[in-house]
Amino acid sequence: MAAPAPNAAAAAAAAEEEEEEEHVEDDGTGQIMVDETPDLITSSLAEMRGLLSKDKALRMDGDGNVDEVLLRFLRVMKFNVTKAAARYVAHWDAREEWGYGPAPLTYSALPDDVKKATSLGFLQVPFGVRDKTGRQIVLAYPGRMDWSIIEDDNSVKHLMWYVMDVALRDEETQKKGVLIINNMAGASRDSMNRNAIQGVLHSLQNLIPVRLGGIRLFNQPWFFSWIFPVVSMFMKAKLRERIRVLGTDYAALGEWCEPPSIPEQLGGQLAWDHEAWIKIAP
């Protein structure tokens, strides 16, 4: 069986459209969930290994557990093996291009500029905090972004890769994905870097093996009405359908989250200590 083309752009293009298979069902939120039977996992892993050269598959795995890595890509593509393999190739081609190689991503190994971006707290993942359906909560605070201390637009994209890699070490997150809560309070036009936004969206939709369950936007600034149409150009139709622009209607978040999973700034009880997490970040 022919291996997928090792070109990142071609591989990503091959994974553009997801298909529903007979072993999937809607979880009630619009997301498709897979009935992961042992037979399905075993046969899918065997088929995916057949699509990838054994040498490349092993070389691309830094922790020695190839199957665990392959499963992340099978889950994001709902066990469509061909598309999972294409995304896998695109993912690792990008990582090698950026100089990260096959080793697991760790905070200590991040470039200094990415660590600076981490310290700003504009992207936070309170690990283990989930919505009502089990999706990992991701918090975004674009108003905290300060481009005067960040030298490279790509640092934001690389930070997204790191935090998602850590989150995806959890099996439930692999299966159910993430819900992004974006609190835009304090955001300015200067904090909205088009190249950074485009890089993050491309990575989330085509390269990182994460399921995007939805985005909830709050406290959008006055210029949102003209910047959002530009940003949405980088989104697939499925993602655009999963975005809710809620303004100051904080109570609306209760449809998806219980109070302990809602940030205090939005009327909930979640007080995540991002600085403390950085000190123990894996």
C-alpha positions in Angstrom: 0.0 0.0 0.0 1.5 3.4 -1.0 2.6 5.7 1.8 1.1 9.2 1.9 3.1 12.0 0.4 5.6 13.4 3.0 4.8 16.9 1.9 3.2 18.9 4.7 0.9 21.0 2.4 -0.2 18.0 0.4 -0.8 15.9 3.5 -2.8 18.7 5.2 -4.9 19.2 2.0 -5.7 15.5 2.0 -7.1 15.8 5.5 -9.3 18.9 4.8 -12.7 17.1 4.8 -13.7 14.7 7.6 -16.1 11.9 6.8 -18.5 10.2 9.1 -18.1 6.4 9.5 -20.5 3.8 10.6 -18.9 3.4 14.0 -19.5 7.1 15.1 -22.4 8.9 16.7 -23.3 12.5 17.7 -22.6 13.2 21.4 -25.4 15.8 21.6 -23.2 18.8 21.0 -22.7 18.4 17.3 -19.4 16.5 17.8 -19.1 13.0 16.5 -17.9 10.4 19.0 -16.4 7.1 18.1 -17.2 3.7 19.7 -13.6 2.6 20.3 -13.9 -1.1 20.3 -10.7 -3.2 20.8 -11.0 -4.5 17.3 -11.4 -1.1 15.8 -8.3 0.2 17.6 -6.2 -2.9 16.7 -7.2 -2.9 13.1 -6.8 0.9 12.7 -3.4 0.9 14.2 -2.2 -1.9 12.0 -3.6 -0.2 8.9 -2.0 3.1 9.8 1.3 1.5 10.4 1.0 0.0 6.9 0.5 3.5 5.4 3.5 4.9 7.2 7.0 3.6 6.7 8.1 1.8 9.9 11.3 3.8 10.0 9.6 7.1 9.9 6.9 6.2 12.4 9.5 5.1 14.9 11.8 8.0 14.2 9.0 10.4 14.8 8.1 9.1 18.2 10.1 10.5 21.1 8.8 8.5 24.0 8.9 5.0 22.6 5.2 4.5 22.4 4.3 4.7 18.8 0.7 3.4 19.2 -0.1 6.1 21.7 1.0 8.8 19.3 -0.8 7.2 16.4 -4.0 7.0 18.4 -4.1 10.8 18.9 -4.3 11.2 15.1 -6.9 8.4 14.6 -9.1 10.0 17.2 -9.0 13.5 15.8 -9.9 12.1 12.4 -12.6 9.8 13.8 -10.6 6.7 12.9 -10.4 7.5 9.2 -7.0 5.9 8.8 -6.0 7.5 5.5 -6.7 11.0 6.8 -5.1 10.3 10.2 -1.9 9.2 8.5 -1.9 12.3 6.3 -2.3 14.6 9.4 0.4 12.6 11.2 2.9 13.2 8.4 2.0 16.9 8.1 2.3 17.3 11.9 5.8 15.8 12.1 7.0 17.6 8.9 6.1 20.9 10.6 7.8 19.9 13.8 11.0 18.9 12.1 10.9 22.1 10.0 10.7 24.2 13.2 13.6 22.3 14.7 11.8 20.4 17.5 12.5 17.0 16.2 11.1 13.8 17.6 11.6 14.4 21.3 8.5 15.0 23.4 7.8 18.7 23.8 8.8 20.0 27.3 8.7 23.4 28.8 12.4 23.4 29.6 13.2 22.8 25.9 11.1 25.6 24.6 12.8 28.6 23.0 13.2 31.6 25.3 10.7 33.6 23.2 8.0 31.0 23.6 8.7 31.0 27.4 8.1 34.7 27.4 4.8 34.2 25.6 3.9 31.6 28.2 4.6 34.0 31.0 2.1 36.5 29.7 -0.8 34.2 30.5 -2.7 34.9 27.4 -3.2 31.2 26.8 -3.9 28.9 29.7 -5.0 25.3 30.0 -6.4 24.5 33.5 -5.7 20.8 33.1 -8.5 18.5 34.3 -11.1 21.3 34.2 -13.8 20.2 31.7 -17.2 21.3 30.4 -20.4 19.3 30.9 -19.5 16.9 28.1 -15.9 16.3 29.2 -14.1 18.6 26.9 -10.9 20.2 28.3 -11.3 23.9 29.0 -8.8 26.2 27.3 -8.6 29.9 28.4 -7.5 32.7 26.0 -6.9 36.3 27.0 -5.7 38.2 23.9 -5.7 41.4 26.0 -2.7 40.1 27.8 -0.6 39.8 24.7 2.4 42.2 24.5 4.2 42.2 21.2 6.8 44.5 22.6 8.5 41.6 24.4 7.8 38.9 21.8 10.2 38.8 19.0 8.8 36.2 16.7 5.1 35.9 15.5 5.6 32.1 15.5 6.1 32.0 19.2 2.3 32.1 19.7 1.8 29.2 17.4 4.6 27.2 19.1 3.1 27.9 22.5 -0.2 26.5 21.3 1.6 23.4 20.1 3.2 22.9 23.5 0.1 23.4 25.7 -2.0 21.2 23.4 0.7 18.5 23.4 0.6 18.4 27.2 -3.3 18.4 27.2 -3.4 15.6 24.7 -1.4 13.3 27.0 -4.8 12.8 28.6 -6.9 10.1 26.9 -10.2 11.8 27.6 -9.0 15.0 26.0 -7.9 13.1 22.9 -11.4 11.6 22.6 -13.5 14.6 23.5 -11.4 17.6 22.5 -11.3 21.1 23.9 -13.7 24.1 24.4 -11.9 27.4 24.1 -13.2 30.3 26.3 -11.9 33.5 24.8 -12.2 36.6 27.1 -11.2 39.5 24.9 -11.4 42.2 27.6 -8.6 44.7 27.2 -7.7 43.5 23.7 -6.4 46.2 21.3 -5.7 46.2 17.6 -2.0 46.0 18.5 -2.5 42.7 20.3 -4.2 41.1 17.3 -1.4 39.9 15.1 -2.7 38.5 11.9 0.2 36.2 11.2 0.1 34.7 14.7 -3.7 34.2 14.5 -3.4 32.5 11.0 -0.6 30.3 12.3 -2.5 29.2 15.3 -5.7 28.4 13.3 -3.8 26.5 10.7 -2.1 24.4 13.3 -5.3 23.7 15.3 -7.3 22.7 12.2 -4.7 20.8 10.2 -1.6 19.8 12.2 -2.2 19.3 15.9 -4.3 16.2 16.7 -6.9 18.0 18.8 -10.6 18.1 18.4 -12.0 21.7 18.5 -15.3 21.3 20.2 -16.1 25.0 20.1 -15.1 28.6 20.9 -17.0 31.0 23.2 -16.1 34.7 22.7 -16.8 37.3 25.5 -16.1 41.0 25.9 -15.2 41.5 22.3 -13.8 45.0 21.6 -15.2 47.7 19.3 -13.1 46.6 16.3 -14.2 43.0 16.5 -16.9 43.5 13.9 -14.4 44.2 11.2 -11.5 42.0 12.3 -13.6 38.8 12.8 -14.6 38.5 9.1 -10.8 38.6 8.3 -9.9 36.0 10.9 -12.8 33.8 9.9 -11.2 33.5 6.4 -8.7 31.2 8.0 -11.4 28.9 9.5 -13.1 25.9 8.1 -16.9 26.0 7.9 -17.1 23.4 10.7 -15.2 25.6 13.1 -17.1 28.8 12.2 -20.3 26.9 13.1 -19.0 26.1 16.5 -18.2 29.7 17.5 -20.6 31.7 19.8 -20.1 35.4 20.2 -21.6 36.2 23.6 -20.4 39.7 24.6 -21.2 40.2 28.3 -23.8 37.5 28.5 -21.7 35.5 31.0 -24.7 33.4 32.1 -24.9 31.9 28.6 -21.7 29.9 29.5 -23.8 27.9 31.9 -25.2 26.0 28.9 -21.9 24.3 28.4 -20.1 24.6 31.8 -20.7 24.2 35.5 -19.6 27.1 37.7 -16.3 25.4 38.8 -15.3 25.3 35.2 -16.1 29.0 34.4 -13.5 31.6 35.1 -14.1 34.1 37.9 -13.9 37.0 35.5 -16.9 35.5 33.7 -19.0 34.9 36.8 -17.8 31.4 37.7 -15.6 29.9 40.3 -12.5 28.9 38.4 -9.4 30.6 39.7 -6.5 29.0 37.8 -3.0 29.9 39.0 -1.1 30.1 35.7 2.1 31.3 37.3 2.2 28.3 39.7 1.6 25.9 36.8 4.6 27.3 34.9 6.8 26.4 37.8 5.9 22.7 37.5 5.1 22.6 33.8 6.2 19.3 32.2 
